[in-house]
Amino acid sequence: MSAHSLPPVDGAAPSAANELPEPAERARILVVDDDDRNLLAIQTVLEDLADVVTASSGEEALRHLLKDDFAVILLDVYMSGIDGYETAQIIRAREQTKHIPIVFLSAVNKEDVHILRGYAMGAVDYIFKPVEAVVLRSKVAVFVDLYIMRREIQRKAEHEQALLDANLRANAELLEIEQALRIAEQRQAAILQALPIMLYVQDGDSIHIPDFISGDLRAITGFSVEDIPSVEFWVDRIHPEDRERVMSGASNRRNGGSGAVEYRWRRADGSYRHFLQQGVMVRDGDGSPRFAGSLLDITDRKDLERQLVQAQKMDAIGKLTGGIAHDFNNLLAAVLGGIGLIERRVPLDDGQKKLVGMTRHAAEQGSDLIKRLLAFARRSALQPAEIDIAALSHNVTNLLNHTLGGLVRLEWSLAHDLRPAWADATQLELALMNLAINARDAMDDGGIIVIAGRNAEVAEANDLDLPAGGYVVLTISDTGCGIPPDILEHVAEPFFTTKDVGKGTGLGLSMVYGFARQSGGAIDIRSELGIGTAVEIWLPSAQAAVAAAEPAPKKAAAKPARGNGRAHRALRILLVDDHDAVRETTAALLRDLGHQVAAACDGPTMLDMLQAAPRDYDLIVTDYAMPLLSGGEALLRAREIRADLPGLIISGYAEAQSIERKPADVAVLTKPFAAEDITRIIAELCPAVIGAELSAAK
């Protein structure tokens, strides 16, 4: 390929951004003459300079110019058709060809006027025939060299422009990538700022302040990076109970390459927060160890875990307590029943009556203790109703006047728009009295107990695990010694007390806790040492409780249970109880009341007896919690044998709602009970038999 060859006219894109394209084909010369001999001669002279293209007329020359570019045009003046002057004029008029040099060739018309006309038509030279070959080559070579130089400059300019365009595109792409990176970094920074987390990188061979820290360190710790001068400063603020474990974990981390540790750290405000520090050992490019990790504030998670554990523990204790209370109720029922039988059957002198009375009093105190346990276990028989707190305050004040003593003053602070609460008024009075007495005991030097009342609204999510709705909040606060944080979470547990032996049962707060939960509310306890304690009782407002209750479907009025219509002086009772002592004392009590009793130790035995003689009984009295069949299930099956037979369930559980699967018209009596209670209920269940007995007596 010739050193003077050029790229295409339209320019080829560079094969690489930093390389020039290869030169294209040789330059071209257009020779226009209507004499073929002249064309051949000129072509022979010039063909080593460039590619020679010949045309025998002006029209043919113009057709060549439409397709190709030329370094120079050799144009004969006199030709058939359009002559050289007209052809030159057309070439100069076209934008694409006006830059091509034109050299006129003429064998005649050597006068100045013709030469001037040629130059006027745009010629750059006017040569007379015959032309010396050396002169022609010399003149044409100049134009060919100029053409090649012009094309080389154009080629380089196009290449430089391509490089510039590529550089601009690369810069634009780089700018776009940098902008996207900045946006991503800003987004990551915003996320890290919003989260209780910090990322860091530090030397893996020693313990020191990290080289890189990302995240909101001030929000997590209360300090900026500049406020933490050394690693000793950080270590000194670790909780003393956690410090040795953390330092030991740091040593193991350097040996093992990764690790995680939880510990408490004292913030700038003096409060302790729970941190989870995790990390992994990585290597730099030179192989030196680096430790990349994160510091996460997990205080909220730890609080939720503690609340969950506490709730599960309280639930487990409640179930255990409820079961124990049921068993104790059975024992107390046997004791009180036996005492009642002794009093009715055995003549007693004054000393014996006093002894039996003391025994009865002790058993009744045990029964009261069981009621408190059942209150904690949320199995008390509550009778919720609308409570006017202002009216309730007078009753509580009267009850506490002689109990609090002269050093303690009770004050009430109720909101003027305080809504009525929905709860059992008697249990609420007892709860307020328990809390007031606890507050009194916490103030050895006297003080003020304030019972405040306010309205509150609860959203869907809340720390007290309450349903959304309206509540009445009663706060009992004192100015006593306060409760240490380490035992605050235990104060609602049954039998837990900080009082001296003999000065408390440990059931006061547990009873309040169970009462509030069973009422659809909660309690919240806040205390500071040396400042005092505040206990909040959250109870549903009466309006919210009524609105939340689903309307009960209307039922047809239940017909009274019918007896067999015969006049008997006594009822024939089928008694079922798996506890031998309770069964015997209950049977003895019923017989003392004048009834005939047939006893069974479990549900299947009772059903067999009923199946054998279904018309021989007027009433079934059954315990609820029994093996094989519960009392409710036993009565349902008994109704399959005899549909009109009345039933009474006696349960050691105090919560009637816990009695499941029983006929709707069956009564429930809780243990222990008095003779008057069972006499009244029997009269309600068997009015036909009692009425027939009365008629016969008349």
C-alpha positions in Angstrom: 0.0 0.0 0.0 1.4 3.4 -1.0 2.5 5.9 1.7 0.2 8.4 0.1 -2.9 6.3 0.3 -5.9 7.7 2.1 -9.0 6.5 4.2 -12.4 6.6 2.6 -14.1 9.9 2.1 -16.8 9.3 4.7 -14.1 8.3 7.3 -13.8 5.0 9.1 -14.3 4.6 12.8 -11.0 3.8 14.6 -10.5 0.2 15.4 -9.2 1.1 18.9 -9.5 4.3 20.9 -5.7 4.9 20.9 -4.8 3.7 17.3 -5.1 5.5 13.9 -7.1 3.7 11.2 -5.2 2.1 8.3 -4.8 4.4 5.3 -7.4 3.8 2.5 -7.0 3.6 -1.4 -4.7 5.9 -3.5 -5.6 9.3 -4.6 -7.5 9.7 -7.9 -7.0 12.0 -10.9 -9.9 12.8 -13.3 -8.8 13.4 -16.9 -11.5 14.8 -19.2 -10.9 14.9 -23.0 -12.9 13.9 -26.0 -9.7 12.6 -27.7 -8.9 9.1 -26.6 -5.2 9.5 -27.6 -4.8 12.4 -25.3 -6.5 10.4 -22.5 -4.1 7.5 -23.0 -1.0 9.7 -23.1 -1.9 11.6 -20.0 -2.8 8.3 -18.2 0.5 6.9 -19.1 2.4 9.9 -17.7 0.4 10.1 -14.4 -0.5 6.6 -13.5 2.4 6.2 -11.1 1.3 9.3 -9.1 -2.3 8.2 -8.5 -5.2 6.3 -10.0 -6.2 7.9 -13.2 -9.9 8.0 -14.1 -10.8 9.1 -17.7 -13.9 10.7 -19.1 -14.5 11.6 -22.8 -17.1 14.3 -22.2 -18.2 16.8 -19.6 -21.3 14.8 -18.9 -19.3 11.6 -18.1 -16.9 13.7 -15.9 -19.9 15.0 -13.8 -21.1 11.4 -13.4 -17.7 10.4 -12.0 -17.8 13.4 -9.6 -21.1 12.2 -8.2 -19.4 9.0 -7.0 -15.8 9.8 -6.2 -13.5 12.4 -4.9 -10.4 13.5 -6.8 -7.1 15.2 -6.0 -7.2 17.2 -9.3 -9.2 17.5 -12.5 -7.4 17.9 -15.9 -10.1 19.4 -18.2 -9.9 19.9 -21.9 -11.4 23.3 -22.9 -13.0 22.3 -26.3 -15.1 19.2 -26.3 -18.3 18.1 -28.0 -21.4 18.6 -25.9 -20.7 20.9 -23.0 -17.2 22.4 -23.2 -14.6 22.6 -20.5 -15.7 26.1 -19.3 -19.3 25.0 -18.7 -18.1 21.8 -17.0 -15.9 23.8 -14.7 -18.7 26.2 -13.9 -21.0 23.3 -12.9 -18.2 21.7 -10.8 -17.6 25.0 -9.0 -21.3 25.4 -8.4 -21.6 22.1 -6.5 -20.8 22.1 -2.8 -19.3 18.7 -2.9 -16.8 19.4 -5.8 -16.0 23.1 -5.6 -12.8 22.5 -3.6 -11.2 20.2 -6.3 -8.5 21.9 -8.2 -9.1 22.2 -12.0 -6.3 22.5 -14.6 -7.4 23.5 -18.1 -5.7 21.8 -21.1 -6.0 23.6 -24.5 -4.3 23.2 -27.9 -5.8 26.5 -29.2 -7.0 29.8 -27.7 -3.7 30.8 -26.2 -4.7 34.4 -26.0 -4.9 36.1 -22.6 -8.7 36.5 -22.9 -9.1 32.7 -22.9 -6.6 32.2 -20.1 -8.4 34.8 -18.0 -11.8 33.1 -18.7 -10.3 29.8 -17.6 -9.2 31.3 -14.3 -12.5 33.0 -14.0 -14.2 29.6 -14.2 -12.2 28.4 -11.2 -9.1 26.9 -12.8 -5.8 26.9 -10.8 -3.7 26.5 -14.0 -3.9 26.8 -17.7 -1.6 24.5 -19.7 -1.2 24.4 -23.5 -0.9 21.3 -25.6 1.3 19.6 -26.3 2.3 19.3 -22.7 5.7 18.3 -21.6 5.4 15.1 -19.5 7.8 16.4 -16.8 5.9 19.6 -16.4 2.6 17.9 -16.2 3.8 15.4 -13.7 5.4 18.2 -11.6 2.2 20.2 -11.5 -0.1 17.3 -10.9 2.2 15.9 -8.1 1.8 19.1 -6.2 -2.0 18.7 -6.1 -1.8 15.0 -5.3 0.5 15.8 -2.4 -1.8 18.5 -1.2 -4.8 16.2 -1.4 -3.0 13.4 0.5 -1.9 15.9 3.2 -5.5 17.2 3.5 -6.9 13.7 3.8 -4.2 12.8 6.4 -5.1 15.9 8.4 -8.8 15.1 8.1 -8.1 11.5 9.1 -6.2 12.6 12.2 -8.9 15.1 13.1 -11.5 12.4 12.8 -9.4 10.1 15.0 -8.9 12.8 17.6 -12.6 13.6 17.5 -13.3 9.9 18.0 -10.9 9.8 21.0 -12.5 13.0 22.4 -16.0 11.5 22.0 -14.9 8.3 23.6 -13.3 10.2 26.5 -16.4 12.3 26.9 -18.5 9.1 27.0 -16.1 7.5 29.5 -16.2 10.6 31.6 -20.0 10.8 31.4 -20.2 7.1 32.4 -17.7 7.6 35.2 -19.7 10.7 36.4 -22.9 8.6 36.3 -21.2 5.8 38.2 -19.8 8.2 40.8 -23.3 9.8 41.2 -24.9 6.4 41.7 -22.1 5.4 44.2 -22.7 8.7 46.1 -26.4 8.0 46.2 -25.8 4.5 47.4 -23.4 5.7 50.0 -25.9 8.4 51.2 -28.6 5.8 51.3 -26.4 3.4 53.3 -25.4 6.2 55.6 -29.1 7.2 56.1 -30.0 3.6 56.9 -27.1 3.2 59.3 -28.0 6.5 60.9 -31.5 5.3 61.4 -30.5 1.9 62.9 -28.9 1.3 66.3 -25.9 -0.2 64.7 -22.2 0.7 64.1 -19.7 -0.9 61.7 -16.0 -0.8 62.3 -12.6 -2.1 61.0 -9.6 -2.3 63.3 -6.1 -3.9 63.4 -6.4 -7.6 64.1 -3.2 -7.9 66.1 -4.1 -5.6 69.0 -7.1 -4.0 70.7 -7.4 -0.3 70.0 -9.8 2.3 68.7 -11.0 1.2 65.2 -9.5 2.8 62.1 -12.9 3.0 60.4 -16.2 3.6 62.1 -19.5 3.9 60.2 -22.9 4.6 61.8 -24.4 6.9 64.4 -22.0 6.3 67.2 -23.3 9.3 69.2 -26.9 8.0 69.0 -25.8 4.5 70.3 -23.3 5.6 73.0 -23.9 9.3 73.6 -20.2 9.9 72.6 -18.6 11.0 69.3 -15.4 9.3 68.0 -13.3 12.1 69.4 -14.9 11.7 72.8 -13.4 8.1 73.1 -9.6 8.7 73.6 -8.6 5.1 74.1 -9.7 1.5 74.2 -9.3 1.7 78.0 -12.1 4.3 78.1 -14.4 1.9 76.3 -13.4 -1.1 78.5 -13.9 0.9 81.7 -17.6 1.6 80.8 -18.4 -2.1 80.3 -20.6 -3.4 83.2 -18.3 -4.8 85.9 -20.1 -8.2 85.7 -19.5 -8.4 82.0 -16.0 -7.0 81.7 -13.9 -10.1 82.2 -16.1 -12.2 79.9 -15.7 -9.5 77.1 -12.0 -9.3 77.4 -11.7 -13.1 77.4 -13.8 -13.1 74.2 -11.6 -10.5 72.6 -8.5 -12.7 73.2 -10.3 -15.8 71.8 -11.4 -13.7 68.8 -7.8 -12.9 67.8 -7.1 -16.6 68.0 -10.2 -18.0 66.4 -10.8 -15.3 63.7 -14.4 -14.5 64.5 -16.8 -14.1 67.5 -19.8 -12.5 69.1 -20.3 -11.2 72.6 -23.2 -9.5 74.4 -22.5 -7.1 77.2 -23.8 -4.0 79.0 -22.2 -0.6 78.4 -22.7 2.6 80.2 -23.7 5.5 77.9 -22.8 9.1 78.4 -26.0 9.7 80.3 -25.1 7.0 82.8 -27.7 4.4 81.7 -26.7 0.9 80.7 -27.5 -0.4 77.2 -27.2 -4.0 75.9 -24.7 -4.3 73.0 -24.1 -7.2 70.7 -20.6 -7.0 69.2 -19.9 -9.3 66.3 -16.9 -9.6 63.9 -14.8 -11.7 61.6 -11.1 -11.7 60.8 -10.1 -10.7 57.3 -6.8 -10.2 55.5 -5.5 -7.2 53.7 -3.8 -7.4 50.3 -0.5 -7.8 52.0 -1.8 -10.6 54.3 -2.0 -8.5 57.5 -5.0 -9.4 59.7 -7.9 -7.0 60.1 -11.0 -7.3 62.1 -14.3 -6.2 60.6 -17.3 -6.1 62.8 -20.5 -4.5 64.0 -21.9 -3.1 67.2 -25.7 -3.4 67.6 -27.8 -1.9 70.4 -30.1 -4.9 71.4 -31.6 -3.3 74.5 -35.1 -3.3 73.1 -34.8 -6.9 72.1 -33.5 -7.9 75.5 -36.4 -6.0 77.1 -38.9 -7.9 74.9 -37.2 -11.2 75.7 -37.3 -10.4 79.4 -41.0 -9.5 79.1 -41.7 -12.7 77.2 -39.9 -14.8 79.8 -41.7 -13.0 82.6 -45.0 -13.5 80.9 -44.3 -17.2 80.3 -43.1 -17.6 83.9 -46.2 -15.8 85.3 -48.5 -17.9 83.1 -46.8 -21.1 84.3 -47.0 -20.0 87.9 -50.6 -19.1 87.4 -51.4 -22.6 86.1 -49.5 -24.3 88.9 -51.2 -22.0 91.4 -54.6 -22.7 90.0 -54.1 -26.4 90.3 -52.8 -26.2 93.8 -55.7 -23.9 94.8 -58.1 -26.5 93.4 -56.6 -29.2 95.5 -56.5 -27.0 98.6 -60.2 -26.1 98.1 -61.0 -29.9 98.1 -59.1 -30.2 101.4 -60.7 -27.2 102.9 -64.1 -28.3 101.8 -63.5 -31.6 103.7 -62.2 -29.7 106.8 -65.0 -27.1 106.9 -67.6 -29.8 106.1 -66.3 -32.0 108.9 -66.4 -29.0 111.3 -69.9 -28.3 110.3 -71.0 -31.9 110.9 -69.3 -31.8 114.4 -71.2 -28.6 115.2 -74.5 -30.0 114.1 -74.2 -33.6 115.5 -72.1 -33.3 118.7 -73.1 -31.3 121.7 -70.2 -29.0 122.7 -69.4 -27.2 125.8 -68.0 -23.6 125.7 -64.3 -24.7 125.6 -65.0 -27.2 122.8 -67.0 -24.6 120.9 -64.1 -22.2 121.2 -61.6 -24.8 120.0 -63.9 -25.8 117.0 -64.4 -22.1 116.3 -60.6 -21.5 116.2 -60.3 -24.4 113.8 -63.0 -23.1 111.6 -61.4 -19.6 111.6 -58.1 -21.1 110.6 -59.7 -23.1 107.8 -61.6 -19.9 106.6 -58.3 -18.0 106.6 -56.9 -20.8 104.4 -59.9 -20.3 102.1 -59.2 -16.6 101.9 -55.6 -17.4 101.0 -56.8 -19.7 98.3 -59.0 -16.9 96.9 -55.9 -14.7 96.6 -54.1 -17.5 94.8 -57.0 -17.9 92.4 -57.1 -14.2 91.8 -53.4 -14.4 90.7 -54.2 -17.4 88.6 -57.1 -15.4 87.1 -59.6 -18.0 88.1 -61.7 -15.9 90.5 -65.4 -15.6 90.0 -65.7 -12.0 89.0 -68.8 -10.0 88.6 -67.8 -7.1 86.4 -70.1 -4.0 86.3 -69.8 -0.3 85.7 -67.8 1.3 88.5 -68.0 5.0 89.4 -64.4 5.6 90.7 -65.4 8.7 92.6 -68.0 6.8 94.6 -65.6 3.9 95.0 -63.0 6.3 96.5 -65.2 7.1 99.5 -65.6 3.4 100.4 -61.8 2.8 100.1 -61.0 5.9 102.1 -63.4 4.7 104.9 -61.9 1.3 104.9 -58.3 2.6 105.1 -58.8 5.4 107.6 -57.9 3.3 110.7 -55.4 1.1 108.8 -52.9 3.6 107.4 -52.1 5.2 110.7 -51.5 8.8 111.6 -48.1 9.2 109.7 -49.6 8.4 106.3 -52.0 10.6 104.4 -54.2 9.3 101.6 -55.0 11.7 98.7 -57.2 11.2 95.6 -56.6 12.9 92.3 -59.2 12.0 89.8 -59.7 13.6 86.4 -62.9 15.6 86.2 -63.9 13.6 83.0 -62.9 10.2 84.4 -64.9 7.5 82.7 -66.5 4.6 84.7 -64.4 1.4 84.8 -65.7 -2.1 83.9 -64.6 -4.5 86.7 -65.6 -6.3 89.9 -66.1 -3.5 92.4 -65.3 -5.6 95.5 -62.1 -7.0 93.9 -61.0 -3.5 92.9 -61.6 -2.2 96.4 -59.5 -5.1 97.7 -56.7 -4.4 95.1 -56.6 -0.7 96.0 -56.4 -1.6 99.8 -53.6 -4.0 99.2 -51.6 -1.5 97.2 -52.2 1.3 99.8 -51.1 -1.0 102.6 -48.0 -1.9 100.7 -47.3 1.8 100.1 -47.7 2.4 103.9 -45.3 -0.3 104.7 -42.7 1.3 102.3 -42.8 4.6 104.2 -41.4 4.0 107.7 -41.3 7.7 108.5 -44.7 8.4 107.0 -45.6 10.2 103.8 -48.4 10.7 101.2 -50.2 8.0 99.2 -51.8 9.4 96.1 -54.4 7.5 94.1 -54.9 9.2 90.8 -57.3 8.4 88.0 -57.1 9.2 84.3 -58.5 8.1 81.0 -56.2 6.5 78.4 -56.4 5.2 74.9 -54.4 2.2 73.7 -53.3 1.7 70.1 -52.8 -1.7 68.4 -49.2 -2.3 69.6 -48.3 -1.5 73.2 -45.9 -2.6 75.9 -48.6 -3.8 78.2 -50.0 -6.3 75.7 -53.5 -4.7 75.9 -56.2 -4.8 73.2 -56.8 -1.5 71.5 -59.5 0.6 73.1 -60.3 2.9 76.0 -59.1 2.3 79.5 -59.3 3.8 83.0 -55.9 4.0 84.7 -55.6 4.1 88.5 -52.1 5.0 89.8 -51.2 4.3 93.4 -48.0 6.2 94.2 -46.0 6.6 97.4 -42.9 8.5 98.6 -41.3 5.4 100.1 -37.9 3.7 99.8 -38.6 2.2 96.3 -37.9 -1.2 95.0 -34.5 -2.3 93.8 -34.4 -3.0 90.0 -33.1 -6.5 90.4 -36.3 -7.6 92.3 -38.8 -5.3 90.6 -39.7 -8.0 88.0 -40.4 -10.5 90.8 -42.8 -8.5 93.0 -45.9 -9.8 91.2 -45.0 -13.4 91.8 -47.0 -15.2 94.5 -45.3 -15.6 97.9 -42.6 -13.2 96.9 -42.2 -10.5 99.6 -39.5 -8.2 101.0 -41.2 -7.9 104.3 -40.1 -9.7 107.5 -41.3 -13.1 108.3 -44.9 -12.9 109.6 -45.6 -9.5 108.1 -46.8 -10.5 104.7 -48.0 -13.4 102.6 -46.5 -12.2 99.3 -49.9 -12.4 97.7 -51.0 -8.7 97.6 -49.4 -7.7 94.3 -50.0 -11.1 92.8 -53.7 -10.8 93.5 -53.8 -7.3 91.9 -51.9 -8.6 88.9 -54.3 -11.6 88.4 -57.4 -9.4 89.0 -56.2 -6.8 86.4 -55.4 -9.4 83.8 -58.7 -11.3 84.4 -60.6 -8.0 84.1 -59.1 -7.4 80.6 -56.4 -5.0 81.9 -52.9 -4.9 83.2 -50.6 -3.5 85.8 -47.5 -1.5 85.3 -45.0 -0.9 88.2 -42.3 1.8 88.2 -40.0 2.4 91.1 -36.9 4.4 92.0 -34.8 3.8 95.0 -35.2 6.6 97.5 -37.9 8.2 95.4 -40.9 5.9 95.7 -43.1 3.5 93.7 -46.0 3.9 91.4 -48.4 1.1 90.5 -50.8 1.6 87.6 -53.9 -0.5 87.3 -55.3 -0.5 83.7 -59.0 -1.4 83.5 -61.3 -1.3 80.5 -63.6 1.6 80.5 -67.3 0.7 80.8 -68.1 2.2 77.5 -65.3 0.3 75.7 -66.2 -2.9 77.4 -69.8 -2.7 76.4 -69.0 -1.7 72.8 -66.5 -4.6 72.5 -68.9 -7.2 73.8 -70.8 -9.1 71.1 -74.5 -9.1 71.4 -75.6 -12.4 72.9 -78.0 -14.3 70.7 -81.5 -14.4 72.1 -82.5 -17.7 73.6 -85.8 -19.1 74.5 -86.5 -18.9 78.2 -85.3 -22.0 79.9 -88.0 -24.0 81.5 -87.4 -24.9 85.2 -86.0 -28.4 85.7 -88.8 -30.7 86.5 -88.8 -33.3 89.4 -90.8 -36.5 89.2 -93.8 -34.7 90.7 -94.2 -37.0 93.7 -94.3 -35.7 97.2 -91.2 -36.6 99.0 -89.9 -35.3 102.4 -86.4 -35.6 100.9 -84.7 -35.4 97.6 -83.0 -38.5 96.2 -79.5 -37.2 95.2 -76.9 -39.0 93.2 -73.5 -37.6 94.4 -70.2 -38.0 92.4 -66.8 -37.0 93.7 -63.4 -38.6 93.2 -62.0 -37.2 96.5 -63.0 -39.6 99.3 -63.0 -37.1 102.1 -65.0 -34.5 100.2 -67.4 -37.1 99.0 -68.0 -38.4 102.5 -68.4 -35.0 104.1 -70.7 -33.7 101.3 -72.8 -36.8 101.6 -73.1 -36.4 105.4 -74.1 -32.8 105.0 -76.8 -33.6 102.5 -78.1 -36.4 104.7 -78.2 -34.0 107.7 -80.2 -31.7 105.5 -82.8 -34.5 105.1 -81.9 -35.9 101.7 -81.3 -39.4 100.6 -77.8 -39.8 99.0 -76.3 -42.4 96.7 -72.5 -41.8 96.2 -70.2 -42.7 93.3 -66.5 -42.2 93.0 -66.3 -41.3 89.3 -68.5 -40.5 86.3 -68.7 -43.9 84.7 -69.9 -45.4 88.0 -72.5 -42.7 88.3 -73.8 -43.4 84.8 -74.0 -47.1 85.5 -76.1 -46.4 88.6 -78.4 -44.0 86.7 -78.8 -46.4 83.8 -79.9 -49.1 86.2 -82.6 -46.9 87.8 -83.1 -43.7 85.8 -86.3 -42.6 87.7 -84.9 -43.2 91.2 -83.0 -39.9 91.4 -84.2 -36.2 91.7 -80.8 -34.5 91.4 -77.2 -35.2 90.4 -74.5 -33.4 92.4 -71.0 -33.9 90.8 -67.5 -32.6 91.2 -66.0 -31.0 88.1 -62.4 -32.1 87.9 -62.4 -35.9 87.9 -60.5 -38.6 86.0 -62.1 -40.4 83.1 -65.0 -38.0 82.8 -65.4 -34.4 83.9 -68.5 -33.3 85.8 -69.8 -31.4 82.8 -69.3 -34.4 80.4 -70.9 -36.7 83.0 -74.0 -34.5 83.1 -74.2 -34.3 79.4 -74.2 -38.2 79.2 -76.7 -38.4 82.1 -79.1 -36.2 80.1 -78.9 -38.8 77.3 -80.3 -41.3 79.8 -82.8 -38.9 81.4 -83.3 -35.5 79.8 -85.2 -33.8 82.7 -82.7 -34.6 85.5 -81.4 -31.5 87.3 -77.7 -31.1 87.9 -75.3 -29.3 90.2 -71.5 -29.0 89.7 -69.3 -28.4 92.7 -65.8 -27.2 91.7 -62.6 -26.4 93.5 -62.0 -23.8 90.8 -63.5 -20.4 91.5 -64.0 -19.4 87.9 -67.3 -20.6 86.6 -66.2 -19.9 83.0 -63.6 -22.7 83.2 -66.4 -25.2 83.4 -66.8 -26.4 79.8 -69.1 -28.8 78.2 -72.0 -28.8 80.5 -75.8 -28.4 80.0 -76.9 -24.7 80.0 -79.3 -25.1 83.0 -76.7 -26.7 85.4 -75.7 -24.6 88.4 -72.1 -24.3 89.7 -71.1 -24.1 93.3 -67.5 -23.4 94.4 -65.7 -25.2 97.2 -65.6 -24.7 100.1 -69.3 -23.9 100.6 -71.7 -23.5 103.5 -74.8 -25.6 104.2 -77.0 -22.5 103.4 -75.4 -22.2 99.9 -76.1 -25.7 98.8 -79.6 -25.6 100.4 -80.5 -22.5 98.4 -79.2 -23.9 95.1 -81.0 -27.2 95.6 -84.2 -25.3 96.1 -83.7 -23.4 92.9 -82.9 -26.5 90.9 -85.8 -28.7 92.2 -88.7 -26.3 92.7 -91.3 -29.0 91.6 -90.2 -31.5 94.2 -89.9 -28.8 97.0 -93.3 -27.4 96.0 -94.9 -30.9 96.1 -93.4 -31.4 99.6 -94.8 -28.1 100.8 -98.3 -28.9 99.4 -98.2 -32.3 101.2 -97.2 -30.6 104.4 -100.2 -28.3 104.2 
